[in-house]
Amino acid sequence: MASQGSPRRRPPATMASSHRALIVSAAALALAIAACEPTEVREARHRKAAAEGRAAAERELREQDAAIRRSVEAQQQADAADADVALTDRLVARARATLADPTGAHFERYFLNAGRTAVCGLVSVRDDAGRYGSPMFFMSTLQGEVAVASGKEPLTDADVRLMRIQSELGCTPR
């Protein structure tokens, strides 16, 4: 009689199959709900996913464009620097050619002015005894004008003219 008052227990195997059935039913219900999703909601979800994909692709393209732009700018800067070096070398060679002893000249601290129209700097030339004198200011322009300070005191007219042109071109010794 003790069995009359207590609830009847199922065997464990039956309980497990009942849980499985409940899980399968829940999964089937979820699939049915998903399949019954309104067309507008499904299309909106697809549009949103497509828009996110396009936005990601556009971001990638912008990043690639920026990388290409940086590369081109770096190349242009390198090309400009190469052009400046070539121009500087040409103008120094022009100044060297005007000296009495071109092979004995020592050019130093020369630079291209801000307007890229002249090279200015210092040059030391050898005297008759083969010794280098004090550095003197020189300037060589794109227009073919070359001037070297005389290094004499008092200043000569050519030195004064050189100083005037130097000031006009922004060629001050650094």
Backbone as a printed PyTorch tensor [residue, N CA C, xyz], in Angstrom:
tensor([[[  0.7820,  -1.1810,   0.0000],
         [  0.0000,   0.0000,   0.0000],
         [  0.8360,   1.2620,   0.0000]],

        [[  2.0080,   1.1290,   0.2950],
         [  2.8560,   2.3030,   0.2930],
         [  2.9550,   2.8730,  -1.0990]],

        [[  2.7260,   2.0700,  -2.0930],
         [  2.8270,   2.5620,  -3.4460],
         [  1.6150,   3.3830,  -3.8440]],

        [[  0.5200,   3.2850,  -3.0900],
         [ -0.6500,   4.0700,  -3.4550],
         [ -0.4630,   5.5450,  -3.1740]],

        [[  0.2160,   5.9210,  -2.1260],
         [  0.3470,   7.3220,  -1.7540],
         [  1.4850,   8.0430,  -2.4730]],

        [[  2.4720,   7.3870,  -2.9900],
         [  3.5940,   8.0570,  -3.6470],
         [  3.3910,   8.0720,  -5.1520]],

        [[  3.8580,   9.1270,  -5.7890],
         [  3.6780,   9.1930,  -7.2400],
         [  4.5210,   8.1360,  -7.9210]],

        [[  4.0450,   7.7560,  -8.9980],
         [  4.7150,   6.6940,  -9.7350],
         [  5.8850,   7.2740, -10.5150]],

        [[  7.0300,   6.6880, -10.3760],
         [  8.2280,   7.1700, -11.0560],
         [  8.4160,   6.4220, -12.3490]],

        [[  8.9050,   7.1940, -13.3470],
         [  9.1950,   6.5600, -14.6350],
         [ 10.5960,   5.9920, -14.5860]],

        [[ 10.8100,   5.0210, -15.3820],
         [ 12.1730,   4.4950, -15.4570],
         [ 13.0700,   5.5380, -16.1390]],

        [[ 14.3650,   5.5990, -15.8240],
         [ 15.2620,   6.6030, -16.3680],
         [ 15.3020,   6.6170, -17.8860]],

        [[ 15.2340,   5.5500, -18.5610],
         [ 15.2890,   5.5110, -20.0220],
         [ 14.1120,   6.2670, -20.6080]],

        [[ 12.9600,   6.1540, -20.0360],
         [ 11.7730,   6.8220, -20.5340],
         [ 11.9110,   8.3270, -20.3440]],

        [[ 12.5220,   8.7760, -19.2700],
         [ 12.7330,  10.1890, -19.0030],
         [ 13.6620,  10.8020, -20.0380]],

        [[ 14.7230,  10.1190, -20.3860],
         [ 15.6760,  10.6220, -21.3620],
         [ 15.0210,  10.7790, -22.7220]],

        [[ 14.2180,   9.8030, -23.0980],
         [ 13.5640,   9.9100, -24.3980],
         [ 12.5370,  11.0340, -24.3890]],

        [[ 11.9380,  11.2940, -23.2770],
         [ 10.9850,  12.3910, -23.1620],
         [ 11.7150,  13.7360, -23.3080]],

        [[ 12.9050,  13.8770, -22.7180],
         [ 13.7070,  15.1020, -22.8580],
         [ 14.1410,  15.2910, -24.3040]],

        [[ 14.5460,  14.1880, -24.9220],
         [ 14.9410,  14.2750, -26.3340],
         [ 13.7760,  14.7460, -27.1760]],

        [[ 12.6380,  14.2310, -26.9260],
         [ 11.4510,  14.6210, -27.6970],
         [ 11.1520,  16.1050, -27.5000]],

        [[ 11.3240,  16.5880, -26.2780],
         [ 11.0870,  17.9930, -25.9950],
         [ 12.1060,  18.8660, -26.7380]],

        [[ 13.3770,  18.4630, -26.7620],
         [ 14.4160,  19.2220, -27.4680],
         [ 14.1510,  19.2290, -28.9650]],

        [[ 13.7670,  18.0900, -29.4980],
         [ 13.4700,  18.0070, -30.9290],
         [ 12.2720,  18.8850, -31.2600]],

        [[ 11.2830,  18.8750, -30.4100],
         [ 10.0980,  19.7060, -30.6440],
         [ 10.4570,  21.1800, -30.6180]],

        [[ 11.3370,  21.5780, -29.6710],
         [ 11.7540,  22.9800, -29.5800],
         [ 12.5460,  23.3860, -30.8270]],

        [[ 13.4070,  22.4970, -31.3030],
         [ 14.1910,  22.7950, -32.5060],
         [ 13.2730,  22.9160, -33.7120]],

        [[ 12.3120,  22.0190, -33.8160],
         [ 11.3630,  22.0620, -34.9270],
         [ 10.5530,  23.3570, -34.8800]],

        [[ 10.1590,  23.7520, -33.6830],
         [  9.3990,  24.9910, -33.5290],
         [ 10.2520,  26.1970, -33.9470]],

        [[ 11.5370,  26.2080, -33.5580],
         [ 12.4320,  27.3110, -33.9350],
         [ 12.5910,  27.3750, -35.4470]],

        [[ 12.7530,  26.2200, -36.0790],
         [ 12.8630,  26.1970, -37.5330],
         [ 11.5770,  26.6610, -38.2000]],

        [[ 10.4730,  26.2500, -37.6430],
         [  9.1920,  26.6590, -38.2080],
         [  9.0090,  28.1650, -38.0810]],

        [[  9.4160,  28.7060, -36.9370],
         [  9.2980,  30.1570, -36.7450],
         [ 10.2060,  30.8840, -37.7260]],

        [[ 11.4410,  30.3770, -37.8900],
         [ 12.3690,  31.0110, -38.8250],
         [ 11.8370,  30.9310, -40.2460]],

        [[ 11.2600,  29.8150, -40.5890],
         [ 10.7160,  29.6570, -41.9370],
         [  9.5010,  30.5460, -42.1380]],

        [[  8.8000,  30.8470, -41.0780],
         [  7.6180,  31.6850, -41.1810],
         [  7.9420,  33.1710, -41.0050]],

        [[  9.2380,  33.4860, -40.9670],
         [  9.6430,  34.8810, -40.8310],
         [  9.0360,  35.6720, -41.9870]],

        [[  8.4710,  36.8270, -41.7030],
         [  7.8690,  37.6130, -42.7800],
         [  8.9250,  37.9750, -43.8400]],

        [[  8.5080,  38.0270, -45.0660],
         [  9.3970,  38.3100, -46.1880],
         [ 10.0920,  39.6540, -46.0140]],

        [[  9.3820,  40.6470, -45.5190],
         [  9.9720,  41.9660, -45.3330],
         [ 11.1320,  41.9220, -44.3490]],

        [[ 10.9540,  41.1570, -43.2690],
         [ 11.9970,  41.0610, -42.2490],
         [ 13.2110,  40.3480, -42.8330]],

        [[ 12.9800,  39.2690, -43.5480],
         [ 14.0740,  38.5130, -44.1590],
         [ 14.8170,  39.3760, -45.1750]],

        [[ 14.0690,  40.1050, -46.0190],
         [ 14.6990,  40.9700, -47.0180],
         [ 15.4620,  42.1140, -46.3540]],

        [[ 14.9270,  42.6680, -45.2780],
         [ 15.6180,  43.7330, -44.5490],
         [ 16.9250,  43.2090, -43.9610]],

        [[ 16.8890,  41.9780, -43.4230],
         [ 18.1030,  41.3760, -42.8750],
         [ 19.1370,  41.1680, -43.9730]],

        [[ 18.6910,  40.7120, -45.1420],
         [ 19.6110,  40.5020, -46.2720],
         [ 20.1790,  41.8380, -46.7750]],

        [[ 19.3060,  42.8650, -46.8500],
         [ 19.7850,  44.1850, -47.2730],
         [ 20.8250,  44.7350, -46.3050]],

        [[ 20.5720,  44.5500, -45.0120],
         [ 21.5110,  45.0280, -44.0060],
         [ 22.8480,  44.3020, -44.1370]],

        [[ 22.8100,  42.9940, -44.3230],
         [ 24.0540,  42.2270, -44.4770],
         [ 24.7970,  42.6540, -45.7420]],

        [[ 24.0450,  42.8800, -46.8220],
         [ 24.6710,  43.3200, -48.0770],
         [ 25.2820,  44.7080, -47.9020]],

        [[ 24.5790,  45.5970, -47.2160],
         [ 25.1010,  46.9510, -46.9850],
         [ 26.3660,  46.9010, -46.1310]],

        [[ 26.3780,  46.0400, -45.1250],
         [ 27.5810,  45.8980, -44.2890],
         [ 28.7500,  45.3610, -45.1150]],

        [[ 28.4680,  44.4320, -46.0170],
         [ 29.5100,  43.8950, -46.8960],
         [ 30.0560,  44.9540, -47.8370]],

        [[ 29.1460,  45.7630, -48.4060],
         [ 29.5920,  46.8450, -49.2860],
         [ 30.4120,  47.8740, -48.5240]],

        [[ 29.9820,  48.2060, -47.3040],
         [ 30.7090,  49.1830, -46.4890],
         [ 32.1140,  48.6610, -46.1690]],

        [[ 32.2150,  47.3850, -45.8680],
         [ 33.5390,  46.8050, -45.5790],
         [ 34.4160,  46.8370, -46.8290]],

        [[ 33.8300,  46.5330, -47.9870],
         [ 34.5910,  46.5630, -49.2410],
         [ 35.0280,  47.9960, -49.5690]],

        [[ 34.1440,  48.9610, -49.3340],
         [ 34.4980,  50.3630, -49.5830],
         [ 35.6060,  50.8230, -48.6460]],

        [[ 35.5510,  50.4040, -47.3710],
         [ 36.6260,  50.7410, -46.4240],
         [ 37.9520,  50.1730, -46.9000]],

        [[ 37.9230,  48.9460, -47.3600],
         [ 39.1460,  48.2910, -47.8620],
         [ 39.6980,  49.0520, -49.0720]],

        [[ 38.8080,  49.4570, -49.9850],
         [ 39.2470,  50.2220, -51.1560],
         [ 39.8390,  51.5730, -50.7510]],

        [[ 39.1980,  52.2540, -49.7800],
         [ 39.7310,  53.5370, -49.3070],
         [ 41.1150,  53.3520, -48.6890]],

        [[ 41.2900,  52.2730, -47.9180],
         [ 42.5960,  51.9980, -47.3090],
         [ 43.6390,  51.7110, -48.3830]],

        [[ 43.2530,  50.9570, -49.4160],
         [ 44.1800,  50.6770, -50.5170],
         [ 44.5260,  51.9650, -51.2700]],

        [[ 43.5150,  52.8090, -51.5110],
         [ 43.7610,  54.0940, -52.1850],
         [ 44.7180,  54.9590, -51.3740]],

        [[ 44.5150,  55.0050, -50.0690],
         [ 45.3840,  55.8060, -49.2070],
         [ 46.8150,  55.2720, -49.2450]],

        [[ 46.9700,  53.9510, -49.2430],
         [ 48.3110,  53.3640, -49.3060],
         [ 48.9790,  53.6970, -50.6410]],

        [[ 48.2220,  53.6300, -51.7210],
         [ 48.7740,  53.9700, -53.0420],
         [ 49.1490,  55.4440, -53.0770]],

        [[ 48.2830,  56.3020, -52.5330],
         [ 48.5550,  57.7390, -52.5140],
         [ 49.8280,  58.0310, -51.7200]],

        [[ 49.9870,  57.3810, -50.5580],
         [ 51.2030,  57.5870, -49.7600],
         [ 52.4330,  57.1240, -50.5260]],

        [[ 52.3130,  56.0180, -51.2380],
         [ 53.4380,  55.4950, -52.0140],
         [ 53.8120,  56.4560, -53.1450]],

        [[ 52.8060,  56.9780, -53.8410],
         [ 53.0610,  57.9200, -54.9380],
         [ 53.6970,  59.1980, -54.3990]],

        [[ 53.1740,  59.7060, -53.2760],
         [ 53.7400,  60.9260, -52.6860],
         [ 55.1900,  60.7050, -52.2710]],

        [[ 55.4830,  59.5570, -51.6850],
         [ 56.8590,  59.2530, -51.2790],
         [ 57.7670,  59.2000, -52.5040]],

        [[ 57.2690,  58.5910, -53.5890],
         [ 58.0680,  58.5170, -54.8200],
         [ 58.2890,  59.9110, -55.4070]],

        [[ 57.2480,  60.7500, -55.3660],
         [ 57.3890,  62.1100, -55.8780],
         [ 58.3990,  62.9040, -55.0550]],

        [[ 58.3700,  62.7110, -53.7400],
         [ 59.3440,  63.3910, -52.8850],
         [ 60.7520,  62.9020, -53.1780]],

        [[ 60.9010,  61.6020, -53.3910],
         [ 62.2200,  61.0550, -53.7230],
         [ 62.6870,  61.5900, -55.0740]],

        [[ 61.7570,  61.6510, -56.0440],
         [ 62.1080,  62.1910, -57.3590],
         [ 62.5150,  63.6630, -57.2590]],

        [[ 61.7750,  64.4310, -56.4430],
         [ 62.1040,  65.8480, -56.2620],
         [ 63.4680,  65.9960, -55.5980]],

        [[ 63.7510,  65.1450, -54.6330],
         [ 65.0570,  65.2030, -53.9670],
         [ 66.1690,  64.8550, -54.9580]],

        [[ 65.9200,  63.8420, -55.7930],
         [ 66.9080,  63.4820, -56.8170],
         [ 67.1260,  64.6390, -57.7930]],

        [[ 66.0290,  65.2930, -58.1800],
         [ 66.1340,  66.4350, -59.0980],
         [ 66.9120,  67.5790, -58.4410]],

        [[ 66.6780,  67.8050, -57.1400],
         [ 67.4150,  68.8520, -56.4270],
         [ 68.9040,  68.5350, -56.3710]],

        [[ 69.2300,  67.2740, -56.1320],
         [ 70.6510,  66.8770, -56.0810],
         [ 71.2940,  67.0890, -57.4540]],

        [[ 70.5930,  66.6920, -58.5050],
         [ 71.1330,  66.8480, -59.8610],
         [ 71.3240,  68.3360, -60.2000]],

        [[ 70.3530,  69.1630, -59.8430],
         [ 70.4510,  70.5980, -60.1040],
         [ 71.6110,  71.2040, -59.3110]],

        [[ 71.7160,  70.8330, -58.0570],
         [ 72.8100,  71.3330, -57.2130],
         [ 74.1550,  70.9430, -57.8050]],

        [[ 74.2930,  69.6860, -58.1910],
         [ 75.5560,  69.2200, -58.7730],
         [ 75.8920,  69.9890, -60.0550]],

        [[ 74.8760,  70.2410, -60.8780],
         [ 75.1050,  70.9700, -62.1330],
         [ 75.5760,  72.4030, -61.8780]],

        [[ 74.9360,  73.0590, -60.9090],
         [ 75.3100,  74.4430, -60.6120],
         [ 76.6730,  74.5380, -59.9300]],

        [[ 77.0240,  73.5700, -59.1120],
         [ 78.3630,  73.5520, -58.5040],
         [ 79.4030,  73.3030, -59.5880]],

        [[ 79.1090,  72.4170, -60.5290],
         [ 80.0430,  72.1580, -61.6390],
         [ 80.2400,  73.4260, -62.4690]],

        [[ 79.1740,  74.1900, -62.6590],
         [ 79.2840,  75.4460, -63.4050],
         [ 80.2080,  76.4180, -62.6610]],

        [[ 80.0480,  76.4970, -61.3390],
         [ 80.9060,  77.3810, -60.5380],
         [ 82.3560,  76.8910, -60.5800]],

        [[ 82.5450,  75.5830, -60.4930],
         [ 83.8990,  75.0060, -60.5260],
         [ 84.6010,  75.3580, -61.8400]],

        [[ 83.8580,  75.3150, -62.9320],
         [ 84.4380,  75.5620, -64.2570],
         [ 84.9500,  76.9940, -64.4170]],

        [[ 84.4500,  77.9260, -63.6270],
         [ 84.8830,  79.3230, -63.7630],
         [ 86.1640,  79.6270, -62.9900]],

        [[ 86.5910,  78.6940, -62.1450],
         [ 87.7750,  78.9460, -61.3080],
         [ 89.0620,  78.7150, -62.0970]],

        [[ 90.1240,  79.3890, -61.6670],
         [ 91.4290,  79.2500, -62.3340],
         [ 91.9600,  77.8240, -62.1980]],

        [[ 91.7340,  77.1940, -61.0370],
         [ 92.1820,  75.8120, -60.8100],
         [ 90.9670,  74.9830, -60.3650]],

        [[ 90.1360,  74.5420, -61.3250],
         [ 88.9010,  73.8350, -60.9660],
         [ 89.1460,  72.5660, -60.1520]],

        [[ 90.2380,  71.8550, -60.4330],
         [ 90.4780,  70.5980, -59.7160],
         [ 90.9630,  70.8470, -58.2930]],

        [[ 91.4790,  72.0290, -58.0300],
         [ 91.9860,  72.3340, -56.6960],
         [ 90.9710,  73.0400, -55.8160]],

        [[ 89.7400,  73.1650, -56.2500],
         [ 88.7110,  73.8450, -55.4550],
         [ 88.0190,  72.8530, -54.5390]],

        [[ 87.7180,  73.3060, -53.3500],
         [ 87.0040,  72.4790, -52.3720],
         [ 85.7000,  73.1960, -52.0020]],

        [[ 84.5760,  72.6420, -52.4670],
         [ 83.2600,  73.2300, -52.1900],
         [ 82.6960,  72.5870, -50.9320]],

        [[ 82.0780,  73.3960, -50.0840],
         [ 81.5070,  72.8800, -48.8460],
         [ 80.2810,  73.6940, -48.4440]],

        [[ 79.4720,  73.0820, -47.6280],
         [ 78.2710,  73.7240, -47.0800],
         [ 77.4410,  74.4220, -48.1450]],

        [[ 77.3420,  73.8250, -49.3120],
         [ 76.5310,  74.4480, -50.3610],
         [ 75.1230,  73.8880, -50.3120]],

        [[ 74.2020,  74.6750, -50.8040],
         [ 72.7860,  74.3120, -50.7530],
         [ 72.0260,  75.0000, -51.8730]],

        [[ 70.8920,  74.4330, -52.1880],
         [ 69.9900,  75.0030, -53.1790],
         [ 69.1000,  76.0070, -52.4400]],

        [[ 68.9630,  77.2130, -52.9800],
         [ 68.1350,  78.2050, -52.2850],
         [ 66.6690,  77.7800, -52.3170]],

        [[ 65.8500,  78.4670, -51.5350],
         [ 64.4320,  78.1020, -51.4010],
         [ 63.6910,  78.1590, -52.7280]],

        [[ 64.0530,  79.0950, -53.5860],
         [ 63.3800,  79.2160, -54.8810],
         [ 63.8920,  78.2370, -55.9240]],

        [[ 64.8870,  77.4330, -55.5560],
         [ 65.5060,  76.4450, -56.4560],
         [ 66.0520,  77.1290, -57.7150]],

        [[ 66.6080,  78.3280, -57.5340],
         [ 67.1500,  79.0730, -58.6730],
         [ 68.6580,  79.2770, -58.5820]],

        [[ 69.2330,  78.9160, -57.4380],
         [ 70.6750,  79.1430, -57.2650],
         [ 71.2400,  78.1940, -56.2220]],

        [[ 72.5210,  77.9050, -56.3610],
         [ 73.2630,  77.1650, -55.3440],
         [ 74.2090,  78.1590, -54.6930]],

        [[ 74.2480,  78.1170, -53.3940],
         [ 75.0890,  79.0260, -52.6330],
         [ 75.8940,  78.1920, -51.6450]],

        [[ 77.0770,  78.6650, -51.3340],
         [ 77.8820,  77.9460, -50.3670],
         [ 79.2670,  78.5530, -50.2360]],

        [[ 80.2040,  77.7310, -49.7870],
         [ 81.5700,  78.1750, -49.5830],
         [ 82.5070,  77.3650, -50.4660]],

        [[ 83.5710,  78.0310, -50.9280],
         [ 84.5800,  77.3550, -51.7380],
         [ 85.9510,  77.8070, -51.2450]],

        [[ 86.8430,  76.8520, -51.1270],
         [ 88.2420,  77.1580, -50.8020],
         [ 89.0600,  76.8150, -52.0410]],

        [[ 89.9430,  77.7370, -52.4340],
         [ 90.7840,  77.4920, -53.6140],
         [ 92.2480,  77.4710, -53.1810]],

        [[ 93.0370,  76.7700, -53.9510],
         [ 94.4690,  76.6920, -53.6490],
         [ 95.1880,  77.9280, -54.1830]],

        [[ 96.1560,  78.3540, -53.4100],
         [ 96.9750,  79.4720, -53.8890],
         [ 98.1410,  78.9150, -54.7140]],

        [[ 99.0130,  79.7740, -55.1320],
         [100.1380,  79.3430, -55.9730],
         [101.0430,  78.3430, -55.2610]],

        [[101.0830,  78.3910, -53.9380],
         [101.9390,  77.4760, -53.1770],
         [101.2380,  76.1430, -52.9240]],

        [[ 99.9750,  76.0010, -53.3610],
         [ 99.2510,  74.7490, -53.1840],
         [ 98.4790,  74.6570, -51.8770]],

        [[ 98.4320,  75.7400, -51.1070],
         [ 97.6960,  75.7480, -49.8390],
         [ 96.2810,  76.2860, -50.0880]],

        [[ 95.3490,  75.7160, -49.3380],
         [ 93.9710,  76.1980, -49.4420],
         [ 93.8260,  77.4720, -48.6300]],

        [[ 93.1470,  78.4430, -49.2070],
         [ 92.8740,  79.6940, -48.5130],
         [ 91.6000,  79.5620, -47.6900]],

        [[ 91.1950,  80.6530, -47.0970],
         [ 89.9510,  80.6790, -46.3110],
         [ 88.7640,  80.4610, -47.2400]],

        [[ 87.7350,  79.8070, -46.7310],
         [ 86.5400,  79.6140, -47.5680],
         [ 85.9170,  80.9540, -47.9410]],

        [[ 85.4820,  81.0590, -49.1830],
         [ 84.8290,  82.2650, -49.6850],
         [ 83.4310,  81.8920, -50.1740]],

        [[ 82.5360,  82.8450, -50.0750],
         [ 81.1760,  82.6120, -50.5250],
         [ 81.1430,  82.4900, -52.0470]],

        [[ 80.3340,  81.5540, -52.5440],
         [ 80.1110,  81.4600, -53.9880],
         [ 78.6280,  81.3140, -54.2550]],

        [[ 78.2580,  81.6180, -55.4770],
         [ 76.8710,  81.5000, -55.9100],
         [ 76.8690,  81.1550, -57.3920]],

        [[ 75.9780,  80.2510, -57.7720],
         [ 75.8070,  79.8750, -59.1680],
         [ 74.3120,  79.8060, -59.4340]],

        [[ 73.8310,  80.5300, -60.4500],
         [ 72.3850,  80.6060, -60.6970],
         [ 71.9880,  79.8210, -61.9410]],

        [[ 70.7080,  79.5660, -62.0420],
         [ 70.1680,  78.8960, -63.2330],
         [ 70.3520,  79.7460, -64.4840]],

        [[ 70.4100,  81.0650, -64.3070],
         [ 70.5740,  81.9610, -65.4440],
         [ 72.0150,  81.9700, -65.9460]],

        [[ 72.8960,  81.2100, -65.3090],
         [ 74.2760,  81.1130, -65.7570],
         [ 75.2250,  82.0680, -65.0590]],

        [[ 74.7230,  82.7910, -64.1010],
         [ 75.5670,  83.7370, -63.3750],
         [ 76.3310,  82.9900, -62.2850]],

        [[ 77.6290,  83.1870, -62.2500],
         [ 78.4840,  82.5790, -61.2310],
         [ 79.3000,  83.6830, -60.6010]],

        [[ 79.3490,  83.6810, -59.2790],
         [ 80.1410,  84.6930, -58.5860],
         [ 80.8160,  84.0550, -57.3870]],

        [[ 82.0580,  84.4490, -57.1690],
         [ 82.8180,  84.0030, -55.9990],
         [ 83.3550,  85.2580, -55.3350]],

        [[ 83.1590,  85.3420, -54.0330],
         [ 83.6600,  86.5110, -53.3000],
         [ 85.1740,  86.5700, -53.4400]],

        [[ 85.6940,  87.7820, -53.4570],
         [ 87.1400,  87.9440, -53.6640],
         [ 87.9430,  87.5800, -52.4230]],

        [[ 87.3300,  87.7180, -51.2820],
         [ 88.0510,  87.4400, -50.0510],
         [ 88.9970,  88.5510, -49.6670]],

        [[ 88.8880,  89.6950, -50.3260],
         [ 89.8030,  90.8220, -50.0670],
         [ 89.1050,  91.8710, -49.2160]],

        [[ 89.9050,  92.6240, -48.5110],
         [ 89.4270,  93.7650, -47.7450],
         [ 90.0290,  95.0110, -48.3750]],

        [[ 89.3680,  96.0740, -48.5480],
         [ 87.9250,  96.2480, -48.4210],
         [ 87.1980,  95.5050, -49.5370]],

        [[ 85.8890,  95.4250, -49.3820],
         [ 85.0760,  94.7270, -50.3750],
         [ 85.1850,  95.3950, -51.7380]],

        [[ 85.2230,  94.5740, -52.7490],
         [ 85.2500,  95.0990, -54.1130],
         [ 83.8280,  95.3490, -54.5810]],

        [[ 83.6750,  96.0350, -55.6970],
         [ 82.3410,  96.2530, -56.2730],
         [ 81.6730,  94.9180, -56.5860]],

        [[ 82.4630,  93.9540, -57.0580],
         [ 81.9170,  92.6250, -57.3680],
         [ 81.4070,  91.9480, -56.0970]],

        [[ 82.1200,  92.1430, -54.9790],
         [ 81.6700,  91.5650, -53.7100],
         [ 80.3450,  92.1830, -53.2590]],

        [[ 80.2340,  93.4860, -53.4130],
         [ 79.0040,  94.1860, -53.0290],
         [ 77.8500,  93.6980, -53.9040]],

        [[ 78.0960,  93.5710, -55.1880],
         [ 77.0690,  93.0690, -56.1180],
         [ 76.6700,  91.6460, -55.7350]],

        [[ 77.6450,  90.8230, -55.4110],
         [ 77.3810,  89.4430, -54.9910],
         [ 76.5150,  89.4260, -53.7330]],

        [[ 76.8120,  90.2760, -52.7910],
         [ 76.0260,  90.3400, -51.5580],
         [ 74.5850,  90.7610, -51.8480]],

        [[ 74.4100,  91.6930, -52.7970],
         [ 73.0550,  92.1350, -53.1590],
         [ 72.2770,  90.9880, -53.7910]],

        [[ 72.8940,  90.3070, -54.7370],
         [ 72.2240,  89.1800, -55.4000],
         [ 71.9480,  88.0640, -54.3880]],

        [[ 72.9180,  87.8310, -53.5290],
         [ 72.7690,  86.8200, -52.4860],
         [ 71.5300,  87.1030, -51.6530]],

        [[ 71.3500,  88.3410, -51.2810],
         [ 70.1990,  88.7230, -50.4740],
         [ 68.8990,  88.5400, -51.2600]],

        [[ 68.8930,  88.9360, -52.5390],
         [ 67.7010,  88.8090, -53.3770],
         [ 67.2890,  87.3500, -53.5470]],

        [[ 68.2620,  86.4630, -53.6980],
         [ 67.9840,  85.0440, -53.9400],
         [ 67.7600,  84.2450, -52.6570]],

        [[ 67.9860,  84.8730, -51.5310],
         [ 67.8280,  84.1370, -50.2710],
         [ 68.9980,  83.1890, -50.0480]],

        [[ 70.1630,  83.5550, -50.5440],
         [ 71.3650,  82.7310, -50.3980],
         [ 72.2280,  83.2800, -49.2790]],

        [[ 71.8980,  82.9260, -48.0960],
         [ 72.7460,  83.3460, -46.9860],
         [ 73.4950,  82.1280, -46.4840]],

        [[ 74.7770,  82.2490, -46.2260],
         [ 75.5400,  81.0750, -45.7690],
         [ 74.9200,  80.4790, -44.5200]],

        [[ 74.9060,  79.1860, -44.4810],
         [ 74.3140,  78.4930, -43.3110],
         [ 75.4020,  78.0700, -42.3730]]])
